[in-house]
């Protein structure tokens, strides 16, 4: 059986399955996924040389005006409420904000907000409409070298996109003030859905999701840096929403017909409702959110 070396713990990783870009259908290429036999990290190898081609213009929604931000950001209000339970003010950096719904909410909550974003159109919207400082970059490690310290650094469903997530976490730690918090949300490879859907799981989203990182790996990594876990859940509003998304898109990916896709999504929503008692159990959901706090200096 084919094997690779785990990019996190350097143990052997065995072949898990082969997938395609079932979500965006950018091309018909195949991607090989491996699972580490020690830490259970799941990763693509080889990673495509140019991941940019897998992010078509349609991937990023850009609102027509600032008016959309107030209403369009409401479903993400839970994010800022979660953060306010741990940090009430200060400097906040979001990595990979897209057009900036959470960035907007953080600014409205009184944080001094900055962002690192790779998409040019999103950067223009963030600068000119959301009115926050933005660094345009697809390399968070390099971009973090340009910024000063923050009270909060947030990655909402971004870390799985990064070819070097653990180097990014090292850089984030260095850029957090003592007592500052890291917020990271990502697809959960221990999810009930993933066990059923495997390579067809919409949250696999190959090849944009380079890795699926278990909560145990994130926790071990951050605790090795001296950060304390303050929250880990798959039952927050975001996690529950991603459960529904998984079933809707699993079925809608079966057809290219617009009407058929709508019908299949509705069927997926029904399935999600039926299975919600299982998926609402903490740890079984499709996505996790974790919050870590950096220790005060001795």
Residue, then its C-alpha position, 0 to 999 in steps of 0.5 A: x500500500x502506498x504511504x507518505x510521511x505525515x507533515x505534522x508528526x512525521x509518522x507514516x501515513x497510508x492511502x485513504x482514498x482518491x477524490x475529485x473536485x466534486x464541489x466546484x468541478x473546476x476540472x476532472x483531475x484526481x487527488x490522493x488523500x492519506x491518513x497518518x497512522x499516528x495522529x490521524x491527520x488527513x492530507x493531500x499529496x501531492x498538493x497541486x502546484x497552483x491552487x489558485x486555479x481551483x478558486x474561480x471568481x464565483x468562489x468569493x461572493x462580493x456584495x453590491x454595497x455596504x448596505x448588505x453587510x448589516x443584514x448579510x452578516x447576521x448569521x455570523x453574529x454568533x462568532x463575535x459573541x463567542x469571542x466576546x466571552x473571552x476578549x472584550x476589546x483590542x486589536x483583532x486580525x482575521x486571516x482569510x475573511x473573504x468579503x468580510x462579514x465577520x470582519x465587519x461584525x468585529x469592527x462594529x463590536x469595537x475591535x481595531x480590525x485588520x485582515x490578511x486575504x488572498x483574493x484581490x476583489x475581496x481586498x478591495x471590498x475590505x479596504x473601501x467598503x468595510x474600511x479595515x487594514x488589509x494585507x493581500x497575500x496567499x502566504x500568512x506566514x510572510x504576511x504575519x511578519x509585517x504586523x504587530x501584536x494582536x489580542x485576537x487572531x481568527x481563522x474561520x474555515x481557513x486553516x484547512x486551505x493552507x499548505x503550511x498550517x503548522x508554520x502558520x500557527x507558530x507565526x500566529x502564536x508569536x503575534x498574539x499578546x500575552x493573554x490573547x486568543x486564537x480562534x480556529x474553526x475547521x471541518x471535523x475529520x471525526x464527524x459522523x458525516x465523514x465516516x459515511x460519505x468519505x471522499x464524497x463529503x462536501x467538506x473535504x472540498x478537494x483540493x482547496x482543503x489541503x488538510x483535515x486536521x483533527x481537534x486533537x492535533x490542533x490542541x497538541x500543537x497549541x498546548x506545545x506552544x504554551x496556549x490553553x484550550x478555552x473552548x472546543x465544540x462542534x455544536x455551536x451555530x456554525x457547526x450545526x449549519x455545516x451539518x445541514x450543508x453537508x447533506x444538501x451538497x452531497x445530494x446536489x452534487x449528483x446533478x448539474x441540472x439547476x432544478x434537480x439540484x434544488x430538489x436534491x438540496x431539500x431532500x438533503x435538508x430533510x435527511x439532516x433533520x432526521x439525523x440531527x440527534x446524532x450530529x448535534x452530539x458534541x464531537x460528531x458535528x461536521x465542523x469544530x470551533x476552538x479557542x485558545x489563550x496565550x499565557x501571561x509572561x512569568 
